[in-house]
Amino acid sequence: MSFLVNLALGLLFGVGLVISGMADPAKVLNFLDLFGTWDPSLAFVMGGAVIVAFIGYRQVLTRDKPVIGGSFHLPTRNDIDVRVIAGPAIFGIGWGLGGFCPGPALTALGLGATGTLAFVPAMFVGMWVARLLADNRMQVRTA
């Protein structure tokens, strides 16, 4: 059951990305080009997402446990370290250079968008390297 719910939510998310234009790297790059061909429309997409997430979290977190699943998985740390700064910086640089972030990249890959054949494998390699670094850091910490 959980797989089907996750599949449905992923498909809904992908359709939303296509409808909003976030699967089009040119639209994303125009949003980031503040002094050129700036397109503010994605700000409304992000604003809508923030509002929906804010309301959703407020309602969902009043429950003792999720509808599907044993417990909520919420962050327990609130300190700022190098990873909190470096991770988003690397993400933002990649987003600005490629015009994709992970969700829209996978959606655009399914649409046959140019650039995704290079971006998506590079994204997976980056995720793999990040996991290796995190695992090595944990091994060093516990040794």
N, C-alpha and C positions, 0 to 999 in steps of 0.2 A: 504494500500500500504506500509506504513512504517513497519508494522509487517513482511510482506513478504521480504522486503529488509533486515531487521535485521536478519530474519531467514536465508536467503541466506548467509549473511556475517558471521553469527555464524557457519554455516556448512562449509563454506570455511576456516574459522579459525581452526575449528576442524580437517579438512582434513590436513591442513598445520601442525598442531601439531603432527598428526599421522605420516605423511611423514618425518618430521624432527626428530622424535624420542623423542620429548619432552613429549609424553604421557607415556613413559617408565621410571618409577622411577629409575631403575638401571642405565640408561644412564645419567640421571640428577645427581644422586649421584656420578657417576664416574667423571662427569665434576667438581663437587665440591671437589673431593678428589685430591688435588694438589700434595700430596706427596705419593700417592699410585697408583691406576690404573687410572690416570688422562686421560680423553677423551676430547680433545679440540674442538670436532666437534660442540658442541652447541654454542661455541663462534662465529662460522661462522653464525649460525642461528640467534643469537642475533644481530650480526653485520649487517646482511642482513635486519633484522627488523628495526634497527635504521636508515639505509640508506633509506628504503622505507618510513618510518614515516617522516623523515626529508624532503624528496622531496614532499611527500603528503601534509604535513602541509604548506610548502612554497606555493604550488599551491592552495590549498583549501582556505587558509586565505586571498587570494587576492579577494575572492568573498565577496559580501555584506551579503549574508545569505547562509545557506546550501541548497543543491538541494532539500532535503526532511527535513522539519522542519522550524520553525520560525526564530531561531537565533542560533548562536554558543554559547556553554556553556564553556567558558574559565575561568580559575582561575583568581581571582582578587587580591588575597593576594600573597605577596612574602616574608613574614617574616618566620622565622624558630622558631617553638615552640616545646614543648615536643612531641606532636602528630606526627610531621614530622620526629622526630628521633625514637620514640618508635614504630610507626606503621611499617615502613620498617624493623626495627630490629626484631620485632615479626614475620613478614612475612618471613624474611630470615631464622630465626631459624626453623620455621615450614617447609619451603622449604627444608632446609638441613636435618631435621630429617625424613620427610616423602617422599622426592623426588618429591613432587607435588606442584604446585601452582594452583590457582583456575581453570583456563582454561584447562590445561592438566588433572587435577583431574576429571573434568566432562567428558572430552573426554575418559579418561581411564575407568571411571565408565561404559560408554556405551560399551566399549570393554571387560568388565568383568575382569579388572585387579585386582589382589589381593591387598589388602590394602586400596582400595578406599571405601569399605563398612564401614571402620572405619574413614578414613580421611574425606570423603565428609560430613557426619553428623557433625563431629567435626568442620569442616570449617564453616558450616552454623550456628552452635551454637556460634562460635567465631564472626561471622559477626553480629549475633543478639545481643550479649553482647556488641560489639563495638557500635552498633546503640543505645542501651539503655544508655550506658555511654555518648555518644554524646548528646542524647536527654536530659539526666539529667543535663549535663553541660550547655546546652542552657537554661534550665529552671532556673538553679541557676543564670546564668548570667542576665536573664531578670527579675528576682524577686527583 
